[in-house]
């Protein structure tokens, strides 16, 4: 038997001519033939990932000879008609506006599974989605929406460098199961999003830019500007106007350091206030099955973001506080104080009350930052998944439990929904 290790990793392409056969040693004969329509960046990365996972890959191109050099040697690059006829499962990796150019493949693709990986240029709230339009264009084919949230970089470098979740939806459970099996073999985690009507939501996912962070960040910025202006007027502008004393050097560090703890405290209170409001409404209504107002529901789903913004301000306050003794103005004040004590011949300038005040101030700040760090760490999904609900409720406030049913059956409800009883869920659905 020839030595497999002596075989070169890259063989010359000229030995096979224009048509290249599938590599039997790399692909699994039992695996289905996967077709890809399109030769863009996503198609090339997907082909490499499929070949590395043992699939037989055939790529359909309008110019096979020119596109052959862009794909792995184990993938066969041929015409779109031939690729559609050979493949059992076909990825449609062309722009949505070019889907109409594939109409001539309709008889060949009849009864086959088409995976739509396209995205829109902007958020589409009205519909229809690209997958639904593709389903109307190919009524005899089975459409599966998926892989649109995975970038070409993640496919090429592996799931460790990007999100591992692949959102899928289709009206055919059999076709969706086959694509889910393919996802797992590629190293990704499939997430079933239901019927094809959910494709609009999946297509909008890559277009959102931190939707749950927008309001908390704006609140943090607004609070910072408000407190900073107040401290600036009180500590800097007022001495300058009344006494002509210029202390504008305090603006970059000292004024910011005084502002940050105020913002952190207010943001931290915004984490718990919605829970109290929700509990009050439930007591007022006499039931916990009424849906909260939209503003309160959105506030409840953003509590983690408010808490993390508060944690950021607290950490910045700690860093600024450690940098205070490094300022030139601080050393200047210490030098003047020493000179004044020498001139006044002060033998003992020790102030016990002031020393105790500073020690308690720093110790309480360290403890508060430690507790806030604990809350921030438990908000991470990797940490929250390792604790049960009783442990999580011990660290997080009990008020969270009273608000956990507000958004059911919304997908944004916190993990407290797992503590529901089946009777409560049936009562909600029945109402």
C-alpha positions, 0 to 999 in steps of 0.5 A: 500500500502506498505511503499516504504521508508521502502524498503531496498536500497540493497537487497540480491542477493541470493533471486533471484538466478542466473537469475535476472529480471528487476526492474519495479519500477526503469525502464520505461516500455515504454523505449526501452530495451538497451543491452550491450555486454561486462563487462568491466569498461565502460560497468558497468558504462554505465549500472549504468547510464542507470538504473538510467535514467530509462532504462531497461538494459540487459548485455551480457556476456560470463560468466554471473554468474561470472559477475552478481555481478559487475552490478546493481541489476536492470540490467539483466546479461545473455548470449550474444545471449539472450541479443542481442535478447532482446535488441532494441538498443545494445552497443558494448563495447568490444575491436575492435580486439574482434569484430570478436567473435560476428559474431555468433550474426549476425542473431540476431542483424540483423536490430538492432542499434549497438552503437560502443564505441571503440577507437584506440590505436593510431591516425589513419589518413588513415582509416578505422575506427573501426565503419566502420569495424564493419559495414562491419562485420554486414552489416544487422545492423545499426551502430552508432558511439558514446560515445567513448569520454565519460569516465567510470568515467563521466558515473558513476559520471554524466556529471557534472564531465566531458565533456557533449558532445557526438559526434555521426555519422551514415548513418541512421538518425532514428537510430542516432535520437534514440541514441541522445534521449538516450544521452539527457535522460542520461544528455549529449548533443549529437552532430551530426557529420554526416555520418558514414564516420566521425567516424574516426575523432570521434575516433581520438578525445580522442587521441589528446593531446592539438593539438591547444595548441602545437604551442603556447606553443612551441612559448612561451617556445622558446621566454622565453628561448631566452629572458632569455638567452639575459638578463642573458648574459647582466645583469649577465654574462657580469658583472661577466666577465668584472668586476668580480661582481657575481650577479647570485642570480638574475637568479631565480626571477629578470631575470625571471621577466624581461623576462616575460613582453617581452614574453607577449608583443611578444605573444600578438602581435602574436594575431593581426599580422595574422589578419593584414596579412589576411586583406592584402592578401584580399586587394591584391587578391581583394576578401575575398573568396579565401582560406588563405595559410595553415600556415596562416589558422592554425595561425588564428585558434590559436589566442586565445591560443596565447592570453591566453599564453600572459595573463599567462606571464603577470600574472606571471610577476605581481606575480614576481613583487610583490615578488621583495621586499621580497628578501633578496638582496632587503632589503640588498640594502635598508640597504646599501642605508640608511647607505650611506645616513647617512655617506654622511649626505644626508638630502633629498634623494627624487627624484621626477622624479624617483618617477613619473617614478615608479608610471607611470610604475606600473599604466600602468602595472596594466591597461594593465593587466586589459585589457588583463584579459578582453580579456582572460575572453571573450575568455572563451566559457561560457562568449562568449556565453552570448554576441552578435557579436557586443559586442564581436567585441567591446572587441576583435579587429576588425581585427578578422572580416576580417579573419573570412571567411578563413576556411569556411567550416572548423569546426575550424572557429571562431564564426564570421561565423554567420555574413555571409549572405546566398548569400555569403555562396552560392557564396562560395559553388558555386565557 
